[in-house]
Amino acid sequence: MKRKKLIKSEVLKIFNTTKETLRHYENLGLIQPEIGVKNYRYYDHNDLRKLRQIFYLREIEIPLEKIKELNSEQGSQDTYLELLDYHYKNLKEKVELQKENLKKTSKLISLLRRKAINRIFTAQMMEERSYMILNTPQLDRSFDSKSYYDLFADFIEKEIYTERSFLMIYPYSDLLSPLQINGVQCLELKKPRNEGIKSVEIFPKGMYLSILYLYTDTKRNDLISLYNEIEKYLTENHLQRIGSNVIEMEHPELSIIYDGNTNIYEMQFQIATKDNK
């Protein structure tokens, strides 16, 4: 007699999954395949439908416990809507983060293909950003990592601190005095978290000049030549700076091929054409 249901090996192939996954779902009661002779599992259309639902919900990172609730009498349309809405927002944030990672990776590939990374100028539109100024001491290599952590413990607990990139704001004119740059460390803020936070500097939406450059701790005077090169670029392209401060960020993902004393930084400041300030 011709078999009408799928066996486990066939289900594994069409869903590109593992037998351990199917066993786990069955143990949780999410699927209930027919159990035949020698404990063979047989899956019908309803089992496949359940699996499609489960795999979709897992892809959008809904926990199995929540999926189990949805499949039980506890689940409702309102519960499902609330759950989807929550995970939609999380997914949207992750998509934006991945878009940024995609840009960084593309930039890294482009830079490495040039064989030599020195100074790269790019004009680009940017959305409004706000940064909280941190009241921190001048940090150097003698400042141990635990003291550094304790200094930012409150921000870390509030999940508004990230160690992924070092950000600093300082006057553009300080490039001419590289041994005395009056920079302040800062944290980029998400708009919902801006309320009630003091010492915030806003970089408005507009055109910005981005400069990627190599910086070596022992060659601080190179910042003077960087200043002169920026001024030359602005003049040749009929551009002018807006505002006195720059925002600067470290790019550890670009610095990986250099020793510990050399890093790649990106400086940004707002610009306009000379006839449209």
Secondary structure, DSSP 8 states (H G I E B T S, - for coil): ----SEEHHHHHHHHT--HHHHHHHHHTTS---EE-GGG-EEE-HHHHHHHHHHHHHHHTT--HHHHHHHHSTT--HHHHHHHHHHHHHHHHHHHHHHHHHHHHHHHHHHHHHTS--SEEEEEEEE--EEEEE-------TTS-HHHHHHHTHHHHHTT---SSS-EEEEEGGGGGSGGG---EEEEEE-GGG-TT--SEEEE-SEEEEEEEEEEETT-TTHHHHHHHHHHHHHHHTTEEEEEEEEEEEE-TTTSTTS-TTEEEEEEEEEEEETT--
